[in-house]
Amino acid sequence: MNKAELIAAIAEKADINKSKAAAALDTMIASVGGALRAGDKVTLVGFGTFSVVARGPRTGRNPRDGQKIKIAAKKVAKFKPGKKLADDVNGKGAKKKK
């Protein structure tokens, strides 16, 4: 699913037009990005947690010539899925009781 398909799905399920769904999605993405830039975690219960981790400097290899190269330290975004999302992906979620 790409962004346009996600916007269409949000619009359909929330019974709103696509421009409002796009605005909502863009606002959510910007808000998560802003929180991560500020060093905060973003936890959506049942969905997962977005966080930032520091990746230290390391030595890598250039795939073209095999030479060693230095890779600088940087911060990277990390996502840890919540239990409900993990269960849904594995087909364990949304079972009906008899």
N, C-alpha and C positions, 0 to 999 in steps of 0.2 A: 504494500500500500504506500503510495506517495502522498505528498502533502495535499494535492488537489483531491485525491480520493478520500483522504481523512476529513477534509473540509466538507465534502459532499455527504459523508456519513454523519458528521456532527449535525449538519443542517437538517438532514432527514430525521434523525432520531430526536433532536431537540425541537423540531418543528419551527425552525427559523430559516431565514434566507441565507444563501451562501456568503454574502458579504459580511453579515453579522457573525457567522461561524468562523470566517477567515480572521476577522478582527479579534474574536475571542481566542482563537488558537495563537495568533501572533502575540497577543497580550500575555498569554500563559508562557510562551517560549521566552519572551523578553523578561518577564518577571523571574522565571527560573534562572536565566542567565545573569540577571542583576544580582540575585541572591548568591549565586555561586561566586561571582566576581567579588562580592563583599565578604566571602569566606563562610557563608552560612550553608547549612544543609537544607534541602527541601524534601520533606517527607509527605507523601500522599498515601495515607493508610489504605492498604489493599492493593495499591499499584506498585509503589517502590520508593526508594530514596535516591536523590541526586546529591552528590557531594564532590568536593575537590580534593585530590591527593597530590602530593609533591612527588615528582619522579626525579630522582637524582641523576647527576651526570653519568655517562657511561661511554664505553668504547664500542663502536660498531664496525661493520665492514662495508665498503663500497661494493655492491654486487657486480659492477662492471669490471673492476680491476683487482678486487680483493684487498685493496689497501685499507689499513685501519683508519677510522675517522672518529673524531670526538663528537659526541652528541651531548648538547647542553642540557642542563637541568631545566625542568618546566613543570607547570601545574597542568593537570589533566582532569577532565570531568569524568566522574564514575557514576554508574547506575547500578543499584542493587535491587532486583525485583522483590516485591512483597509476596507473602505467602499466597494470597488470593490469585495474583497474576501467575505465579509459578504453577499453582494448581490448575488454573484455566489452560495454560499452555500444555500441561501434561494430561489434560482430559479428565481431571479430577473435580473440577468446579461445576457449580450449578446443577447438581443432581437433585432431582425431585424426590421428596419423601413419599412413601406409599401409605 
